[in-house]
């Protein structure tokens, strides 16, 4: 059974292919279109389907659109419409919706909502008729009027939840999703078991949203909402929670996981909005710190209720807020649950996977054996050495080809020991926002100036930290708590304390508070990256490398060899290690 999952309603458009319970492919549209987040979350962009990501997934599975049994879309327009226009075949839309406060008398929250809903309702036809000409090979049906597959609109937050509980390595678990918004819900809770399936335990609905509160503050601090929230999390480490009380007064936690957020006038409370690129002031740092603390306090209270309501000892999470690794670590360390697992594509991109997994599971039935869980994110495109060498020759670049993986690793380790910064392009691309050793920029953590070099290379803000990667088995010697979550952090979604005496040895990988957002690397899921860490450790006594995403500011992570070559030559990277080849710049 072949099930295609699609996320396209808001942003981070994506596609995933699940075949008989196994995830075969998953990717974000941005990696192919080279437009970060694929599109902005605007009502008039809802029609855009991730055709490039869909085409890749079909190619990876050796399929065409005609071979699909099910297509699952991660938003339910009927739930969004509710009683509005019930039974109607048309919607009323002002000619210029932006000039209207709302569609008077029809109950819309936004004057653009009818257009948004219409685009999603028509997504099945858009899939059949809207594919670009150059992708028509796999996206053309013999009879467009009779698609061979069944189309499913799936609740947005259910897709978030399914992306977690159907991917995590647990037989049963509590489930929490924290997002900006779905059709109506902003936060959802449940419990799942392989025997009993999913059981909903509650939800919070619009306009109350911890995710949208974080977006609101992100905008006030001069960053791009639905994009730069991770910068606000980093900024928080430089402030004190001086405004915690003010924010807490507007976030009211009730019973059974419910909460309310009362309207805030951020300018009145915290001063004028910062212009993009303007200097940072202490009040900006303090607002970010206050927001972070209030988020953590709120989620801990909710999680405590969920532990009791679900009766489960393990927790899985998804939704964009679950990418907040500091919050995740507070949850992990609170001891409410034995393990906390976060979907690595926790944002909306992950709902494409969740939709496919949910429909696949429903169709196969409760008694079907579980065929897959998510122990890595390497679900995107790969390029073999022939394709890579062709790209290098076409660009007329000098390169060295290494006869074995071991030889390539040793040569790369030598570059890193000399403080060279390496673009690392190996195997299948990552799914989700983190570079985890397939499309990464790697550097030595030993000298403190490396963080500044990396931020300058990527044209990033000075306050932005970088993260360390370490072999799974070496975690206890370098970071703690080493036994939390089974001693594994493969997706770089939790913060760890640097072990006593080790911070001075890896200064560029540490935050100002001597913590680090750690990735543990396993030999069975990424053997070449694991071998590189070991080779660097053999030379330096430090089996740790700084790992940041292989991209430049404003662009998505590289996908193809050409993307990698362009990023390499438009930045001060020292070497490109791509497949079996190494390209180095002359001094």
Secondary structure, DSSP 8 states (H G I E B T S, - for coil): -EEEEEE-SSSS-EEEEEETTEEEEEEETHHHH--TTSS-S-GGGTT---HHHHHHHHHHHT--GGG-SEEEES--HHHHHTTTTTT-S-----TTGGG-SS-TTTT-SSTTHHHHHHHHHTHHHHHHH---GGGHHHH--S-TTS-SSEEEE--HHHHHHHHHHTTSS-SEEEEEEE-S-SSSEEEEEEEEETTTEEEEEEEEETT--HHHHHHHHHHHTTS-TTT-HHHHHHHHTTS--TTHHHHHTTEEE-STT-EEE----HHHHH-S---TT----HHHHHHHHHHHHHHHHHHHHHHHHHHHHH--SEEEEESGGGG-HHHHHHHHHHTSSSEEEE-TT-STHHHHHHHHHHHHHHHH-TTS------S--B-S----HHHHHHHHHHTT---EE-SSHHHHHHHHHHHHHTT--EEEE-SS-BSSS---SSEEEEEESSSTTHHHHHHHHTT--TT---EEEEEGGGHHHHEESTTGGGG--TTS-SEEEE-TTTGGGSGGGS-TTSEEE-EEE-TTT-HHHHHHHHHHHHHHS--EEEEEES--TTS----SHHHHHHHHHTS---EEEETTEEEE---
